[in-house]
Amino acid sequence: MSTTSTTPERPARSASSDSPRRERGRRHARRLLRFLVPTVAAFAGGLVVGGYRAEATPEQQNPYQAVSQLGRVLVQVENHYVDPVERGKLVEGAIKGMVENLDPHSSYLPPDEWKQFQSDTEGKFGGVGLEVDGRGDRLVIIAPIEGSPAARAGLRSGDQIIAIDGVDVMSEPLDRVVKKMRGAPGTKVKITVHRESGRGTAVAGAPDSGIVPSKNVAAPDGGAKSEDAGAAERTGQTLTFELAREIIHVSSVTAKLLEGNIAYIRLKQFQERTHDEMMQAAAKLREGAKGGAVSGVLLDLRSNPGGLVDEATDIADEFLGGGGIYSMRHRGEIIEDLKATPGGAFSNVPVVALVNEWSASASELLVGALQDNKRATVVGVNTFGKGSVQSIVPLPNGAGLKLTTARYYTPSGHAIQADGIHPDVVVEVGSRNAPELHVLRERDLPGHLAAEGPQGGAPTRDAGAIVVDGGVAENADLGNGILARDIPTDPSSSSDPVLRAGYQILRGQFEKR
């Protein structure tokens, strides 16, 4: 179980958004492609605004006749159930059951869930700025977002959240804990954590204040101060922080220039302005590169759960000089076949894409386009396998519907659904002596859609299996995929074998040029 308290309101388009490349993306309906694991309810689905028209059968021409049985049951429950029940609650339950019985990604969202779902795609939200991960029965802070109320107050990576506003949350589902930390800017929330002795790391530049083992003293920055912070560090104590919520802005891109003028770019998810953020980060990397140009791109899509398809396709366009990006089929017929446009910013440099079992949906779309066009060597393990598209349908009273309406395919016609993208070079992170780790993928979800059309099989090119000792991989990236991990600085390190393999492959490619 894992998610993060990082989600967004729609930022204004930048001037660069009106370029022909961006205009092409904007002509397409806003689509979200994201996977939903049953234990993680904070994020979901893949979406298209509106839906697809189909001829109505005689039975479909009068849908109210078809639901007459539902009305009869509703009357019986309202009149005869042991306790009075609210009609709205009964109807909402019936709608949820009807939609969610279709597949794992179709769902009805009541107003409160719909509002949060919309913010999850926009890049900002009202909260305290914490990224949280569910690890077993513990709720652990991955990292406070730099500059946020949580960072200023002194919350740290590794702190375990045990209560919010004095109420124990250790047995609460992670998405519910995230919801409790969010709220209107200016409102306050108390977060109680346990910090083990010698554990936890403050965000760079964040003041080490706000630790309250015994009594709170209001802090001017919305945090809280402690008269015994040092003791808490030495012994491991329960600490309480009172924080004022603010609008939190979340970046979906991290980037760094590695040795050899290699641009490392990590895409955490595809949200509003991810393409623009990537291009801005790339421009800064070029400024620091020798000769003003990068020699290759290491594109990290590990644990990227997807997001806005328009953003993913705009990014694919930057790496392609032509060819297909993806096609989409509704009831077996191709309804969209998207092609790349010439002049991509990275269309002439070697690319290695890093993936794992939690790379899903729109990230699989991007990787599939790069692989089929022979624009990237894909390194890692088989991806999640979510190849379905969900339509977003706003409903009256602030609710919404996410309905699976199409499957998408790579340029070669490979059906990603329930299969995923097969890497060119397999790098398994685990131990030869450890029991096999079963990772939940699309094909494991109850009621998942079967793939339609050509199926994938073996990797498209020779794949060398690299198994790295050191324990099985832990899923710390489920949810919206925004995980605070250090940007790598040493690709030769054994701590990240996938990065190391990708870096070595990329160096070999551009050194042969």
C-alpha positions as CSV (number, residue, x, y, z in Angstrom):
1,M,0.0,0.0,0.0
2,S,1.4,3.3,-0.9
3,T,0.5,6.8,-2.0
4,T,1.5,10.3,-1.3
5,S,-0.1,13.5,0.0
6,T,0.8,15.3,-3.2
7,T,-1.9,16.3,-5.6
8,P,-3.1,19.4,-7.6
9,E,-5.6,22.7,-9.1
10,R,-5.3,23.4,-12.7
11,P,-2.4,25.8,-13.4
12,A,-2.6,28.3,-16.2
13,R,-1.0,27.2,-19.5
14,S,2.3,28.7,-20.1
15,A,3.1,30.6,-23.3
16,S,5.0,27.6,-24.6
17,S,1.8,25.5,-24.4
18,D,0.5,27.1,-27.6
19,S,3.2,25.7,-29.9
20,P,2.0,23.5,-32.8
21,R,3.3,20.5,-30.9
22,R,1.2,21.4,-27.8
23,E,-1.8,22.3,-29.9
24,R,-1.8,18.8,-31.4
25,G,-2.1,17.4,-27.9
26,R,-4.8,19.8,-26.9
27,R,-7.0,18.8,-29.8
28,H,-7.4,15.4,-28.2
29,A,-9.7,14.8,-25.3
30,R,-8.1,15.0,-21.9
31,R,-7.2,11.4,-21.0
32,L,-5.9,9.9,-17.8
33,L,-4.2,6.6,-17.8
34,R,-3.4,5.4,-14.3
35,F,-3.5,2.0,-12.6
36,L,-5.6,1.3,-9.6
37,V,-4.6,-1.4,-7.1
38,P,-7.5,-2.3,-4.8
39,T,-5.4,-1.6,-1.6
40,V,-4.6,1.9,-2.9
41,A,-7.7,4.1,-3.4
42,A,-6.1,7.5,-3.7
43,F,-5.6,7.3,-7.5
44,A,-7.3,5.5,-10.3
45,G,-8.1,4.9,-13.9
46,G,-7.4,6.4,-17.3
47,L,-9.7,8.9,-18.8
48,V,-11.4,10.6,-21.8
49,V,-13.7,13.5,-21.4
50,G,-17.1,12.4,-22.7
51,G,-17.6,9.1,-24.4
52,Y,-18.2,7.2,-27.7
53,R,-21.5,7.0,-29.6
54,A,-23.0,3.7,-30.3
55,E,-26.3,2.6,-31.9
56,A,-28.9,1.8,-29.4
57,T,-30.6,-1.6,-29.5
58,P,-34.4,-1.8,-28.9
59,E,-33.7,-2.8,-25.3
60,Q,-31.3,0.2,-24.8
61,Q,-33.8,2.7,-26.2
62,N,-35.8,2.7,-23.0
63,P,-33.2,2.4,-20.2
64,Y,-35.8,3.3,-17.6
65,Q,-37.7,0.1,-18.3
66,A,-34.5,-1.9,-17.7
67,V,-34.1,-0.4,-14.2
68,S,-37.7,-0.9,-13.1
69,Q,-36.5,-3.8,-11.0
70,L,-34.1,-1.5,-9.2
71,G,-37.0,0.8,-8.3
72,R,-39.0,-2.1,-6.9
73,V,-36.1,-3.2,-4.7
74,L,-35.6,0.4,-3.6
75,V,-39.2,0.7,-2.5
76,Q,-39.0,-2.6,-0.6
77,V,-35.8,-1.5,1.3
78,E,-37.2,2.0,2.1
79,N,-40.4,0.6,3.4
80,H,-39.4,-2.6,5.2
81,Y,-35.7,-2.5,6.1
82,V,-35.1,-2.9,9.9
83,D,-33.9,0.7,10.3
84,P,-34.7,3.8,8.3
85,V,-32.3,4.3,5.4
86,E,-31.5,7.4,3.3
87,R,-32.6,7.1,-0.4
88,G,-29.5,8.9,-1.7
89,K,-27.2,6.4,0.1
90,L,-29.1,3.5,-1.5
91,V,-29.0,4.9,-5.0
92,E,-25.3,5.8,-4.7
93,G,-24.6,2.2,-3.6
94,A,-26.5,0.8,-6.5
95,I,-24.7,3.0,-9.0
96,K,-21.3,2.1,-7.5
97,G,-22.1,-1.6,-7.7
98,M,-23.2,-1.4,-11.3
99,V,-20.1,0.5,-12.5
100,E,-17.5,-1.1,-10.4
101,N,-18.6,-4.6,-11.4
102,L,-17.5,-3.9,-15.0
103,D,-13.7,-3.8,-14.5
104,P,-11.1,-2.6,-11.9
105,H,-10.8,0.9,-13.4
106,S,-14.5,1.9,-14.0
107,S,-15.9,3.7,-11.0
108,Y,-18.6,6.2,-9.8
109,L,-17.1,9.0,-7.8
110,P,-19.3,10.9,-5.3
111,P,-18.7,14.7,-5.1
112,D,-16.0,14.5,-2.5
113,E,-14.0,11.8,-4.3
114,W,-14.6,13.5,-7.7
115,K,-13.1,16.8,-6.3
116,Q,-10.0,15.0,-5.0
117,F,-9.6,13.0,-8.2
118,Q,-9.6,16.3,-10.2
119,S,-7.0,17.8,-7.9
120,D,-4.8,14.7,-8.2
121,T,-4.1,15.5,-11.9
122,E,-3.4,19.2,-11.6
123,G,-0.2,19.5,-9.6
124,K,-1.3,21.5,-6.5
125,F,-3.6,21.0,-3.5
126,G,-4.2,22.4,0.0
127,G,-2.2,20.5,2.5
128,V,1.0,20.3,4.6
129,G,3.4,18.9,2.0
130,L,4.1,15.3,3.0
131,E,4.8,12.3,0.9
132,V,3.5,9.2,2.7
133,D,4.0,5.5,2.1
134,G,2.2,2.5,3.7
135,R,4.7,-0.1,4.8
136,G,3.0,-3.0,6.4
137,D,1.0,-1.6,9.3
138,R,3.0,1.6,9.4
139,L,2.4,4.9,7.8
140,V,5.9,6.3,7.1
141,I,6.9,9.8,5.8
142,I,8.9,9.3,2.6
143,A,9.8,13.0,2.6
144,P,8.4,16.5,3.2
145,I,8.2,18.6,0.1
146,E,10.9,21.3,0.1
147,G,9.6,24.6,1.3
148,S,6.3,23.2,2.6
149,P,4.9,23.7,6.1
150,A,6.0,20.1,7.0
151,A,9.5,20.8,5.8
152,R,9.8,24.1,7.7
153,A,8.5,22.5,10.9
154,G,11.0,19.7,10.9
155,L,9.1,16.6,9.9
156,R,11.6,14.1,8.5
157,S,11.9,11.1,6.2
158,G,11.3,7.9,8.3
159,D,8.9,9.5,10.8
160,Q,6.0,7.2,11.4
161,I,2.6,9.0,11.5
162,I,0.5,7.7,14.4
163,A,-2.2,10.3,14.9
164,I,-3.9,13.3,13.2
165,D,-5.6,15.9,15.3
166,G,-5.2,13.5,18.3
167,V,-7.0,10.6,16.6
168,D,-5.1,7.3,16.1
169,V,-4.7,6.6,12.4
170,M,-2.4,3.6,12.5
171,S,-5.2,1.3,11.4
172,E,-6.6,3.7,8.8
173,P,-6.4,3.2,5.1
174,L,-3.7,5.3,3.6
175,D,-6.0,7.3,1.3
176,R,-8.1,8.3,4.3
177,V,-5.0,9.5,6.2
178,V,-4.0,11.6,3.1
179,K,-7.5,13.1,3.0
180,K,-7.3,14.1,6.7
181,M,-4.0,16.0,6.1
182,R,-5.5,18.0,3.2
183,G,-7.8,20.9,3.6
184,A,-8.4,24.6,2.9
185,P,-5.3,26.8,3.1
186,G,-4.9,28.5,6.4
187,T,-6.6,25.8,8.4
188,K,-4.5,23.9,10.9
189,V,-3.9,20.2,11.6
190,K,-1.9,18.4,14.3
191,I,0.3,15.5,13.1
192,T,1.8,13.1,15.7
193,V,4.7,11.0,14.7
194,H,7.1,8.5,16.2
195,R,10.7,9.2,15.5
196,E,13.1,6.4,16.2
197,S,16.5,7.2,17.8
198,G,19.0,8.2,15.1
199,R,16.4,7.8,12.3
200,G,15.0,10.4,9.9
201,T,16.5,12.9,7.6
202,A,15.5,16.6,7.3
203,V,15.0,18.1,3.9
204,A,18.0,20.1,2.8
205,G,17.7,23.7,4.0
206,A,14.8,22.9,6.3
207,P,15.2,24.2,9.9
208,D,15.2,21.6,12.6
209,S,12.3,22.9,14.5
210,G,8.8,21.9,15.3
211,I,9.5,18.8,17.5
212,V,7.1,18.8,20.4
213,P,7.7,15.9,22.8
214,S,5.9,17.5,25.7
215,K,4.4,20.9,25.1
216,N,3.7,23.0,22.0
217,V,5.0,26.5,21.4
218,A,3.4,28.3,18.4
219,A,5.9,29.0,15.6
220,P,5.5,31.9,13.3
221,D,6.0,29.8,10.2
222,G,3.0,27.6,10.9
223,G,5.0,24.8,12.5
224,A,5.7,24.2,16.2
225,K,8.9,24.5,18.3
226,S,10.3,22.2,20.9
227,E,12.3,22.8,24.0
228,D,13.7,19.3,23.9
229,A,14.4,18.4,20.3
230,G,17.8,16.9,21.1
231,A,16.3,14.5,23.6
232,A,13.8,13.3,21.0
233,E,16.7,12.6,18.6
234,R,18.6,10.6,21.3
235,T,15.8,8.4,22.7
236,G,13.2,8.1,20.0
237,Q,9.9,9.8,21.1
238,T,6.4,10.7,20.1
239,L,6.4,14.2,18.6
240,T,3.4,16.4,17.7
241,F,3.5,19.2,15.0
242,E,0.8,21.8,14.5
243,L,0.9,22.9,10.9
244,A,-1.0,25.5,8.9
245,R,-2.1,24.1,5.5
246,E,-1.0,25.9,2.3
247,I,-1.3,25.4,-1.4
248,I,1.3,22.8,-2.2
249,H,2.8,22.7,-5.7
250,V,4.2,19.4,-6.8
251,S,6.7,18.9,-9.6
252,S,6.4,15.7,-11.6
253,V,9.9,15.9,-13.0
254,T,13.4,15.6,-11.5
255,A,16.5,15.9,-13.5
256,K,20.3,15.9,-13.1
257,L,23.3,15.9,-15.4
258,L,25.4,12.8,-15.0
259,E,29.0,12.1,-15.9
260,G,29.5,12.0,-19.6
261,N,26.9,14.7,-20.3
262,I,24.1,12.2,-19.8
263,A,20.8,13.8,-18.9
264,Y,19.0,11.8,-16.2
265,I,15.2,12.7,-16.3
266,R,12.7,11.1,-14.0
267,L,9.0,11.4,-14.7
268,K,7.1,10.7,-11.6
269,Q,3.7,10.9,-13.2
270,F,1.9,12.7,-16.1
271,Q,0.1,15.7,-14.7
272,E,-0.7,19.2,-15.9
273,R,2.5,20.8,-17.4
274,T,4.7,17.7,-17.1
275,H,5.9,18.2,-20.7
276,D,6.7,21.9,-20.0
277,E,8.5,21.0,-16.8
278,M,10.6,18.4,-18.6
279,M,11.6,20.8,-21.3
280,Q,12.5,23.5,-18.7
281,A,14.6,20.9,-16.8
282,A,16.3,19.8,-20.1
283,A,17.2,23.4,-20.9
284,K,19.0,23.8,-17.6
285,L,20.8,20.5,-18.1
286,R,22.0,21.7,-21.5
287,E,23.3,24.9,-20.0
288,G,25.5,22.9,-17.7
289,A,26.6,20.4,-20.3
290,K,29.9,20.7,-22.1
291,G,29.3,22.2,-25.5
292,G,25.7,23.0,-24.6
293,A,24.3,19.6,-25.6
294,V,23.6,16.3,-23.8
295,S,25.1,13.1,-25.2
296,G,22.2,10.9,-24.2
297,V,19.0,10.7,-22.1
298,L,18.4,8.3,-19.3
299,L,14.6,8.4,-19.0
300,D,13.4,7.0,-15.6
301,L,9.8,5.8,-15.7
302,R,10.0,3.4,-12.8
303,S,6.9,3.4,-10.6
304,N,5.3,6.0,-12.8
305,P,1.5,5.1,-12.6
306,G,0.5,7.1,-15.6
307,G,-1.7,10.2,-15.8
308,L,-2.6,12.6,-18.6
309,V,-2.2,11.0,-22.0
310,D,-1.8,14.3,-23.7
311,E,1.3,15.0,-21.6
312,A,2.7,11.5,-22.3
313,T,2.2,11.9,-26.0
314,D,3.8,15.3,-26.1
315,I,6.8,13.9,-24.4
316,A,7.0,10.9,-26.8
317,D,6.9,13.5,-29.6
318,E,10.1,15.1,-28.2
319,F,12.0,11.8,-28.6
320,L,10.6,10.8,-32.0
321,G,11.3,12.2,-35.5
322,G,8.3,10.5,-36.9
323,G,6.3,7.2,-36.8
324,G,3.4,6.2,-34.6
325,I,2.9,7.0,-30.9
326,Y,-0.2,4.8,-30.2
327,S,-3.5,3.7,-31.5
328,M,-6.8,3.4,-29.6
329,R,-9.6,0.9,-30.3
330,H,-13.3,1.0,-29.2
331,R,-15.2,-2.2,-29.6
332,G,-12.6,-3.6,-31.9
333,E,-12.4,-0.5,-34.2
334,I,-9.5,1.9,-34.4
335,I,-10.8,5.3,-33.3
336,E,-7.5,7.1,-33.0
337,D,-4.0,6.6,-34.6
338,L,-1.6,9.2,-33.3
339,K,1.6,10.0,-35.2
340,A,4.7,11.9,-34.1
341,T,5.7,15.2,-35.7
342,P,9.2,16.0,-36.9
343,G,11.6,18.2,-34.9
344,G,11.6,16.6,-31.4
345,A,14.1,18.1,-29.0
346,F,15.6,14.6,-28.2
347,S,15.0,12.9,-31.6
348,N,18.7,12.6,-32.4
349,V,20.3,11.5,-29.1
350,P,20.5,7.9,-27.7
351,V,17.9,7.1,-25.1
352,V,17.6,4.4,-22.4
353,A,14.2,4.0,-20.7
354,L,14.1,2.5,-17.2
355,V,10.9,0.6,-16.2
356,N,9.7,-1.6,-13.4
357,E,6.6,-3.6,-12.5
358,W,4.9,-0.5,-11.3
359,S,5.4,1.5,-14.5
360,A,1.8,1.6,-15.8
361,S,-0.7,3.0,-18.3
362,A,0.5,6.3,-19.8
363,S,4.1,5.5,-19.0
364,E,3.7,2.2,-20.8
365,L,2.3,4.1,-23.8
366,L,5.4,6.3,-23.8
367,V,7.8,3.4,-23.5
368,G,6.0,1.4,-26.1
369,A,6.3,4.2,-28.6
370,L,10.0,4.6,-28.0
371,Q,10.6,0.9,-28.2
372,D,8.6,0.2,-31.3
373,N,10.3,3.1,-33.1
374,K,13.7,1.8,-32.0
375,R,14.3,5.1,-30.2
376,A,15.1,3.7,-26.8
377,T,16.6,0.6,-25.2
378,V,14.2,-0.4,-22.4
379,V,15.9,-1.7,-19.2
380,G,14.2,-3.3,-16.2
381,V,11.4,-5.8,-15.9
382,N,8.0,-6.3,-17.5
383,T,5.7,-3.4,-16.8
384,F,2.3,-3.4,-15.1
385,G,0.1,-4.0,-18.1
386,K,-2.7,-1.4,-18.0
387,G,-3.8,-0.7,-21.6
388,S,-7.3,0.6,-21.1
389,V,-8.7,4.1,-21.4
390,Q,-11.3,5.6,-19.1
391,S,-13.8,8.3,-20.1
392,I,-14.4,11.1,-17.6
393,V,-18.1,12.0,-17.4
394,P,-19.1,14.9,-15.1
395,L,-22.5,14.2,-13.5
396,P,-25.0,16.5,-11.8
397,N,-24.5,17.5,-8.1
398,G,-20.7,17.4,-8.4
399,A,-20.3,13.7,-8.9
400,G,-18.4,12.0,-11.8
401,L,-18.1,8.7,-13.7
402,K,-15.0,7.0,-14.9
403,L,-15.9,4.4,-17.6
404,T,-13.6,2.2,-19.5
405,T,-14.2,2.9,-23.2
406,A,-11.2,1.8,-25.2
407,R,-7.9,-0.2,-25.3
408,Y,-4.7,1.3,-26.5
409,Y,-1.9,-0.2,-28.5
410,T,1.7,0.5,-29.3
411,P,2.6,1.5,-32.9
412,S,3.3,-2.1,-33.9
413,G,-0.1,-3.2,-32.7
414,H,1.0,-4.7,-29.5
415,A,-1.8,-4.9,-26.9
416,I,-0.5,-3.6,-23.6
417,Q,-3.6,-4.7,-21.6
418,A,-2.8,-7.5,-19.2
419,D,0.6,-8.0,-20.8
420,G,2.7,-4.8,-20.4
421,I,5.9,-3.7,-22.1
422,H,8.7,-6.3,-22.3
423,P,12.2,-4.8,-21.7
424,D,15.0,-5.2,-24.1
425,V,17.4,-5.8,-21.2
426,V,16.0,-7.5,-18.2
427,V,17.4,-6.3,-14.8
428,E,15.8,-8.1,-11.9
429,V,16.4,-6.5,-8.5
430,G,16.3,-9.4,-5.9
431,S,18.2,-12.3,-4.6
432,R,18.9,-15.6,-6.3
433,N,18.3,-17.3,-3.0
434,A,15.2,-15.3,-2.0
435,P,11.7,-16.7,-2.6
436,E,10.0,-15.3,-5.7
437,L,8.3,-12.0,-5.0
438,H,4.8,-11.9,-6.5
439,V,4.0,-8.4,-7.7
440,L,0.4,-7.4,-8.3
441,R,-0.1,-6.5,-11.9
442,E,-3.1,-5.7,-14.1
443,R,-3.6,-9.4,-15.0
444,D,-3.9,-10.2,-11.2
445,L,-6.8,-7.7,-10.6
446,P,-10.2,-9.3,-10.3
447,G,-12.4,-8.6,-13.3
448,H,-9.6,-7.2,-15.4
449,L,-10.1,-6.8,-19.2
450,A,-8.6,-9.4,-21.4
451,A,-6.2,-8.1,-24.1
452,E,-7.6,-7.7,-27.6
453,G,-5.6,-8.0,-30.7
454,P,-1.9,-9.1,-31.2
455,Q,-0.2,-10.3,-28.0
456,G,3.3,-9.6,-26.8
457,G,5.6,-12.3,-26.0
458,A,9.4,-12.4,-25.8
459,P,11.4,-9.2,-25.7
460,T,11.7,-7.5,-29.1
461,R,15.5,-7.7,-29.0
462,D,18.0,-9.9,-27.3
463,A,17.7,-9.5,-23.5
464,G,20.3,-10.3,-21.0
465,A,19.1,-11.3,-17.6
466,I,20.9,-9.5,-14.7
467,V,19.9,-10.7,-11.3
468,V,21.3,-8.6,-8.4
469,D,21.7,-10.0,-4.9
470,G,20.6,-8.0,-2.0
471,G,17.0,-8.8,-1.1
472,V,13.7,-8.6,-2.9
473,A,12.3,-5.3,-4.2
474,E,9.8,-3.5,-2.0
475,N,6.9,-1.7,-3.6
476,A,7.3,1.8,-2.2
477,D,5.9,3.6,-5.2
478,L,2.2,2.7,-5.6
479,G,-0.4,5.5,-5.6
480,N,0.4,8.5,-7.7
481,G,4.0,7.5,-8.1
482,I,5.5,10.7,-6.6
483,L,8.2,9.2,-4.5
484,A,11.0,11.3,-2.9
485,R,14.2,9.4,-3.6
486,D,17.6,10.9,-4.1
487,I,18.5,11.8,-7.6
488,P,21.4,9.5,-8.5
489,T,24.9,10.9,-8.7
490,D,26.9,7.7,-9.0
491,P,25.5,5.3,-11.7
492,S,28.4,2.9,-10.8
493,S,26.9,2.3,-7.4
494,S,25.5,-1.2,-6.7
495,S,22.5,0.4,-4.8
496,D,20.6,0.9,-8.0
497,P,21.4,-1.9,-10.5
498,V,18.8,-0.8,-13.0
499,L,20.2,2.7,-13.2
500,R,23.7,1.3,-13.4
501,A,22.8,-1.0,-16.3
502,G,21.0,1.7,-18.2
503,Y,23.9,4.1,-17.7
504,Q,26.4,1.6,-19.0
505,I,24.3,0.8,-22.0
506,L,23.8,4.5,-22.8
507,R,27.6,5.3,-22.5
508,G,28.3,2.4,-24.8
509,Q,25.8,3.7,-27.4
510,F,27.1,7.2,-27.7
511,E,30.8,6.2,-27.5
512,K,30.3,4.1,-30.6
513,R,29.1,7.1,-32.5
